[in-house]
Amino acid sequence: MIRVLVADDQQMVRQGFTVLLNTQPGIEVVGQAVDGLDAVAQVAELAPDVVLMDIRMPELDGIGAAARITTATPHVRVLVLTTFDLDEYVYEALRAGASGFLLKDASSDQLAEAVRVVAAGDALLAPGITRRLIAEFARLEDRPRAPLRERVGALTERETEVLGLIAQGLSNAEIAARLVVAEQTVKTHVGRILVKLGLRDRTQAAVFAYESGLVRPSGY
């Protein structure tokens, strides 16, 4: 059973997501938080697997709450909820440890699938999100990257190649097709990449690939 905490300052939104998720097999909403501070406290108390986190909340916003939660409890996945697909939040939320984004108008099936994806340790890194990541790193291209680049040296040539494809937003199946290998082989490579670089999931891997300079933005 996937345990979910819903964090949103609007009661109707919290209740709506709770009802939708509780009708899905294998998913249980174990709590509702009214703001970011409440979410942090309830994560410590309830130990959910996934937090559905609104961006704009009083006391502590979703980005700040995500950072605290993923630092204190790295195994807890944060799925960011937003009304609009706003560029300004994408980079900061991913840096804060969010595993993906979900629009509030998502269907019940999309919501459930998103929860299952992040609970399994994968990331919701859609092509649109990837494009905004690229744009952001293009803007910040003059930042020092040498220390991160040195960590890439721990990867094999094939692992480095896989990391670059992750940063482009490709799924394991798409990477397997591109490299003409079995999907299980790709999963093995991804697991080793995360361990060697000390990263939590594919989202962090994509961010790392750009921050280290392994993947160079183009067209921006």
N, C-alpha and C positions, 0 to 999 in steps of 0.2 A: 504494500500500500504506500503510495506517494503522499507524504504529509505536506500540506500547503498552508502558508500564512498569507493572508490578503492584507496589504497595507495601502489604504487610501483614506483621505480625509472626508470623502463624501460617503455618507452612510448607504445611500441607494446603490452606489457603485460597489461597495464592499459586499452588500447583501446579494446583489445581482451575480457577481462573480462566484460567490459562495454557493448559491443555488445551482448555477451552471456546472461548477466543478463537482459538487456532491452527487450529481446525476451520472457522472462518468465512472466507469469501472476502474478500480485500482487507484482512485484519487480521493483523498479526504482532506477537507479544510479543517485545520485544527485550531485556527484562531484568526481574529481580525484586529488590525492595528489602525489607530486613528491618525497617526503621524509617524515621522521617522524615528523619534526617540522611543515611541511605543513599540515600533517594529523591532528595534534593537533589543529592547527589554524582553519582548515576547519570544524572539529567536533564542535567547539565552534560556528562557523558561521552558519553551515547548519543543525545541530542537526539530524544526521542520526541515524537509528536504529542499523545498523551493519557496521563495518569497516572491509573490507578485507585488511589485513595488511601484507606486505612483511616483512620478517625478516631482510634481509641485505639491508639497505638503508643508504645514506650519511646523514650528519648533526645529525640525531638522528635515531638509528635503531628501528626496529619494537618492540622489547621488551621494550625499553625506552618509546616509543610512547604509547604502550599499557598501561604501568603503569600510565602515565600522564592522558590518556583519561579515564581509568576506575576509577581513583581517583577523577577526576574533574566531570565526568559525569557517575556515576555508572550504569545508565540505558542503556548506549551504549554498545553493545556487540562487542567484537573484535574476528575476525576469522583469524587466522594466516595462511599466505600463505608461502609455502616453496618448493624449488625444490627437496630437499632430505629430507627423514624422519630421520633427524639428532637428535640423542639422546641429544646432548649438549644443544639444544634449548628447549626441551620439558619442563623440570622442571622450568627454568627461565621464560618462556613465561606464563605458568600456574600460577606461583607465581605472575607475573605482572598483571594478571587479564584476560588473554585470555580465551575465552570460548571453544576453540578447534583448531584443525589443519586441513589444507586442502592442499594436494599436487597440484602443479600448472598444473599437467597433468590430473586433474580431468575432467570428462565429464561435459557438460552443465547441465545435469540433476542432477549430484552429487553436482555441485556448487550451483544450486538453492536450492536443498534440505538442504545443509549445512547452507545456509543463513536463510532458514525458521526455521531450528532447533534452531539455536542460537538466532534468533529474538524472538522465543517463550519462551526463557529463559532456554532452555535445553542446554546440552553440548555435543560436539563431543568428547567423551572420549572412543576411540576405545580400544579393548583389548591390542593392541600393545603399545599404549600410556600408558595404565595402568601398563603394565609390566615394562616399563622404569621408571615410577614413583616409583614402588616398589623397583627397583634396586637403584634408587637415594636415597630413604629414608633408605634403608639398609646401604648405604655408610655413611649416616649422622646420623646413629642410636644413636650416643652418645650425641646428642644435648639435652639440658634440655627441658622437655615437661610438667612439672608440671602445669604451669598456663593454658595451653590449655586443659590438662586433667581435670582440675577443671570445665571447661565450659561444658564438656561432661556430668557432673552431672546434668545439667539442663534438659537433655533428659529423656524420659521414656525408659523403657526396650525395647519396640518395636521400638521406634525411634532410639535407639542406634543400634539395629539390622539392621534396614534399612540403616543407615549411613554406616555401615560396608559393606553392599552389594553394595551400591553406589560406595564405594572405590574400589570394585572389578570390576567395569565397567559394572554392570548389569543395564539394562533399567528398567523402571517402570513395563513393562509387565513381564520381567524375574523375578523381585523381587516378583511381585504378584503371579507368578507360584510357586516360591520357598517357599513363606510363606502361600500359599493357601488362598489368600484373593483377593478382587476385586482390579483392577488396580486403580480405583478412590480412594480407601483407601490408597494405596501407595502414590498417588499424594498428598493426605492430609498430610500424615506423612512427605513427603519430604518438603512440604511448611512449616510445623511447625519446622522442623529441621533448615531450612534456617533462619527463623525468630528468633528462640531461640539462634542460634549461631552467628547471625549477618552476615550471608554469602549471597553472591549474587546469586550463582547458584550451580549446581551439581559439576562443576569442582572445585570450591572452597571447596565444601563439601568433595570431595575426597582427596584433598590436606590436609585439616584439619584433616581428619581421620588418615592419616599417621603421620602428624606432632605431633598430640596429643598422639600418641602411641596406639590409639584405635585399629588400624589394624597393626599387626606386620608382616613385610616382612618375607617370608619363601622361602627357596630354593636359597638364595643369600648369 
